[in-house]
Amino acid sequence: MPTVFKFGGFRFFFYSNEGNPREPVHIHVERGEMEAKFWLQPSVRLVYNDGFNAKALRELTVIIEERRNDIERAWNDFFRES
């Protein structure tokens, strides 16, 4: 589970073996026992939520939008090497 970055107590990561064939670029976010998953294209959107409230989800969406290029670069670098 490569961690892309941490911010504000959240960990942003992806699973290295998720989906066969591999799913499109996305990011998981966790804090404590809570986890959410967001697609990045064509726009950032929530796919799955387990525990985050609406305010946190809005905050996460903004963070992901701001860091989308970093996330996509980390994803592409990881899977290019594997």
Phi, psi and omega in degrees: 000087179296127174275126180276313176193166174238143181203129175057034181085358178262147172246127181254122188206172171222159177273136183281347184233030185270118175087141175216100010288166183301138177290160175299168181304129178206173180221142172257149178228135177224152170208119185061231180269359182270145178212145175221159180228136181232135167283152179256338184233146359286341174219162179292125179210146181288134177252322188210140176219131175229083170114339181283142177277173185299320180298314179297320180295321176296317178299315179297319179300317179296314180301314182295318177301318181291330184251014184307316180298320178296318180295312180297321179296315179298318179299308182296319177297317182296310186281341173291326183275340184264000000 
